[in-house]
């Protein structure tokens, strides 16, 4: 997992490139939701990218795809900033 911060802006992208599965989904979801809340409080955004298909399905099952903007890759995630 990699975190890229946009310079001088409260925006971040979490890339899951190379991550295939996580056994601690609940802990991961909790940390991402906490980070998202903090980013929004600062007027920013948190985006996710490079999710493995298994992780994408897990996000859909928990309806997190409705909360987090999810992009296929890092370039797509930062393209419109």
Secondary structure, DSSP 8 states (H G I E B T S, - for coil): -EEEE-TTSSEEEEE-TT----S-HHHHHHHHHHHHHHHHHTT-EEEEE---HHHHHHHHHTTGGGTSEEESSHHHHHTT-
